[in-house]
Amino acid sequence: MSIGADDYIDQLLVKKYAEEKVDNHDNMESMVDPKEMMSAMNDYANMYKNMMTLKQRLNIACYAINARTARYTKTSQY
């Protein structure tokens, strides 16, 4: 399996778009402030971390409650 244009139509498309110019993102002004974006991502990460910690604590508490209230009964041997 090779990389690149295999048939004639693909070769023509490659030639056509080889010289096309694309937007230079270094010269463009972003619609979103990078500091605000990083702040939002940090807030989301902190919220996710807190939810994971809360879930872990809740699992520990539920396990302790279930272990404390468990009632064991003896069963007969075979």
C-alpha positions in Angstrom: 0.0 0.0 0.0 1.5 3.3 -1.0 1.0 6.8 0.1 0.0 9.4 -2.5 -2.2 9.7 -5.6 -2.7 6.4 -7.4 -5.0 7.2 -10.3 -5.0 10.1 -12.8 -7.8 12.1 -11.1 -6.0 12.0 -7.8 -2.8 13.2 -9.5 -4.6 16.1 -11.1 -6.1 17.1 -7.7 -2.7 16.9 -6.1 -1.2 19.2 -8.8 -4.2 21.6 -8.5 -4.0 22.0 -4.7 -0.2 21.8 -4.3 0.2 25.6 -4.9 -2.9 26.7 -2.9 -2.3 29.1 -0.1 -4.0 28.5 3.3 -4.7 30.9 6.1 -1.7 31.8 8.1 -2.8 31.4 11.7 0.1 33.4 13.0 -1.4 36.6 11.5 -5.0 35.9 12.5 -6.6 37.3 15.6 -8.2 34.6 17.6 -11.9 35.1 18.6 -11.1 33.5 22.0 -8.7 35.0 24.4 -6.1 32.3 25.2 -5.9 33.3 28.9 -9.7 32.9 29.2 -9.6 29.6 27.4 -6.8 28.3 29.7 -8.8 29.5 32.7 -11.9 27.7 31.5 -9.9 24.5 30.9 -8.4 24.8 34.4 -11.8 25.3 35.9 -13.1 22.3 34.1 -10.1 20.2 35.2 -10.5 21.3 38.8 -14.2 20.5 38.8 -13.5 17.0 37.3 -10.8 16.4 39.9 -13.1 17.4 42.7 -15.9 15.1 41.4 -13.5 12.2 41.2 -12.4 12.9 44.8 -16.0 13.1 45.9 -16.9 9.9 44.2 -13.9 8.1 45.9 -15.0 9.4 49.3 -18.6 8.4 48.6 -17.5 4.9 47.6 -15.4 4.6 50.8 -18.3 5.8 52.9 -20.8 3.4 51.2 -18.4 0.5 51.6 -18.0 1.3 55.3 -21.7 1.5 55.9 -22.3 -1.7 54.0 -19.6 -3.5 56.0 -20.9 -2.2 59.3 -24.6 -3.2 58.6 -23.8 -6.6 57.0 -25.3 -9.6 58.7 -23.6 -12.8 58.3 -25.4 -16.1 58.8 -24.0 -19.6 59.3 -24.7 -22.1 56.6 -24.5 -25.8 57.0 -21.6 -27.8 55.8 -22.0 -30.1 52.9 
